[in-house]
Amino acid sequence: MPPHLLLIDALNLIRRVHAAVRAPDEDSQVDGAVSATLSSLIRAIKETSPTHCLIVFDGNPPTWRHELFPDYKKGRKPMPDSLRKRLGDFNRAFQKMGVKTFRKSGLEADDVIAAIASKASKAEVRTTILSTDRIFLQLLASPHIKLRDHFQKLDYQGQNVQNLYGFGADKLTEFWAIAGVGDVPGVQGVGDKGATALILEHQTMSNVFLLAEDAKGAAGKVIKQKDQALLSLKLATLACDIEVGVRMKDLRSG
């Protein structure tokens, strides 16, 4: 059987499940979330049939993004303390199931997953990323990587990005650097519509920067906020080239 790698964004899965659990108190909610997350994991493995599997947790901050942009994630709703204190219970439950888990201090799960997926892709290993985080869409420029929304039972590949945005996955980081996404600020005064028009006409921000300094509209705003745009590009780009020390042979499932 050809190898198939399943990479799971741990906190994305856990927090989505936890938010859906109804319980009389916080501890009971976490208890229910542990059980429900394991059920979701079993279903995900059954639906994707991986030969190799890894669940990736965020490492302790600060990350390189915090160093570049101190306000990174400051606007994000914090994880409930009752859940944060018991993340170890989820980790142990996953391992008891026989599924490997991984975290590395100073690295977000997004970057770890991107690095592993990119390395696997270069070896032409079919890879599925289980997450609802659209930041992973940028990886779909590779025909070997698929993003799965476990809750909607939807799979995304490169053509889906083209259909959704009007351009390929390889242009997404440029688009987000202008329009902003999640914790990435983008260029003030330019939204999705303006960013899309710029990408379709100029392809890259570098080409926008070559325009006259007195350019009008969205292009002019990007030029005037060049430093912000370049910072946003760095923040939006997953760190695919980092070495995380994970070997495929250690991830065999079953």
N, C-alpha and C positions, 0 to 999 in steps of 0.2 A: 504493500500500500504506500503510495507517495506521501511524504510527510505533510502534515497540516498543523500549523501552530495556532493555538488560541491564546490570545493575550487579553487579560481582564483588568479593567480599570477598577480597582477594589473599592475606593471610596465613592465613585460614581454609582456603582451597583448598590453598595451598602446604604448610602444616604437616600437613594430613590426608594429602596425597599422599606427602610426605617420610617420614612415620611408617610408611607401608605398603611402602616400598622396602627390599628386602633387598640388602645389598652387603657386600663384605669389609672396607671401611674407610669412614670418615666422608666423605672427599672423593668416593669412588665413589658413596656414597649420595646426596650432593647432585647429582652429575652425573646419576644416574638420576632424581632428583626433578625436575630441570629438564625432561628429556625427557618424563617421565610427566605433569607438569603441563601441558605444551604439548598433549599428547594429550587430556588432560581438557578443556582449553580448547576445542580443536577440536570435541570431542564436545558440549560445552555449547552452543556456538554453533550446531552442526548441529541439536540438539534443540530449541532455543528460537527460532531464526530471527530474531534481532534486526535492526532497521534501524540501531540505535545501540548502542554498547557502550563501557563504561569499566571498567577494573580499578583498584581503589582500595587503596592501601597505608596503613598507619598512619603518621602524622607523628611526628617526634621528640617524646618526652615532655619536660617534664611537660605534661599536659593540664589543662583546667579541672576535671576530676574529681580529679586528684591534689591540686589546690589546695584543693578542698572536703574531701577525705578522703585524708590522706597515706598511709594503708595500702592505698589502691586498687591492686589487682593484685599485692600483695606475696605472696599465697598461691598465685599461679599458677605453674605449672611453666615455668621459663624456656626460651626458644628455644635449641637447641644452638648454640654459637658457630660451629661449622662451617657451619651453615645461615645464621645471621645475617650472617656475613661475605660471603656470596655472594648476598644478596638482589638485588644489582645485576644478577647474571647472569639472574635471572628477569625482572626489569624490562626488560632489553635484549632478551631472547627474545620477550617479549610485544610490544614495539614493533616488532621485526623482522617479526612476524606481521601487523603493521598494526593492532594493537589499542591504543587509547590507554590510558595509565596516569596515575595522579594521586596525589599525596600533599601534605599541607600541614602544616608544623611546628606542633605543639601540638594537633593534631586527630586523633582516632581515626578509622579508616576507617568505623566504625559511624555516627558523626555525619555524616561527609561523604556517605555513601550515603543516610542518612535525609534530609538536606537536599535532595539532588538528586532523590530519589524523591518527596518531598513536593511539590517545585516542579513536577515532571512530572505528578504526580497532579492538581494544581490545574488543569493544562492538559488533563486527561483523556487523558494519554499512558499507554498500557499499559506497566507496568514490572515486570520480573522481577529479584529480588535473589537472587544465587547465594551461599548460605551455609548452614551448619548451625547458626549462632548464633541461638538462640531469641529474643534481644533484639529481633530484627527483627519478631517477630510483632505487636508493638504497632502497626506501620505498616499492618497488614491491616484496620484500620478503614476504609481506603479501598478501594473496589471496583476501583480501577485498579492496585493493587499485589499482587503474588504473590511468595511466598518459595519458592525451589526448593532442595531437598536434592539436590545433584548426585549424591551417592554412592548414595542410596536411590532416586533417580529419583521423588521425591515432591514434589508441589506443595501449598502451603498458601495458603488464602485465608481470608477472614473467617469463613466457616461452619465451617471446620476448628478455629479457635480456640474458637468456641462449643461445638463437640462435645468438644474436649479439656478445656476448663476449666469449662464450664457458664455462661460469661458472655462478652461480646464483647471484641474486641481493645482497645477504648477503655478497658477496666477493668484491663488487664494491668499497667500501671505501678503502680497502686494495690495490686494483689495482690502484686507483687514487692516493693514498699516494705514490706509487712508480713511476707511469708514469706521474703524474701531470694531472690537469684538470682545465680549466678556470683560476681562481685566486689562485689555489693551486699549489705550485712550484714542488712538487714531488722530486725524487732523480735525481740529475744531471747525465746525461750520460745513463739513462735507459728510453727507450721509451715504447710504447704500446706492442710491440712484446716481449721485455725482461720481462716486468711486467706480461704479460699473462703467459709466460712460468713459472715464479716463482710461481704465484698463482696456476696454474694447478699442479705443482709438490709439493709445500710446503703448500698450502692452506692459510697460514697467514704469516704476517711479523714476528711474534713472532717465528715461526718455522725457518724462514730464519736467524734470529739473533742467533739461536742455532748452526748454522754451524760454522766451523772453521774460525777464524779471517782472515786467509790467503786465503779464498775462492776466486775463480776467477770469472770473468764475472759480470753479473748483480747482482748476490748474493753478491759478494765482494763489489760492489759499495753501495748496500743497507746497508751492515754491517758497512762500513766506514762512511756512512752518516746517521747513526742511528738517531741522534737528528733531522735531517731534515725530515727523513721519519716519525718519530713519530709526529712532528709538522704538517706535511702534512695530516696525518691521522686525527688529531683533526680538522683541517680546513675543510676537506672533509666530515666529519660526521655531519649530520643534528642533531640539538638539540631536539630530540624527547621527552625528559623528562621534558622540561620546562613547567611551568604553565602560561598560557596566559590569563586566566580568561574568556574564551569564552564558552558559554553553548549551546548545541545543540538546546534546546527549543527556543532560541532566534534567530535561523537562519532559521526558517521555511519560505519557499518561497511561493509566491502566496498570 
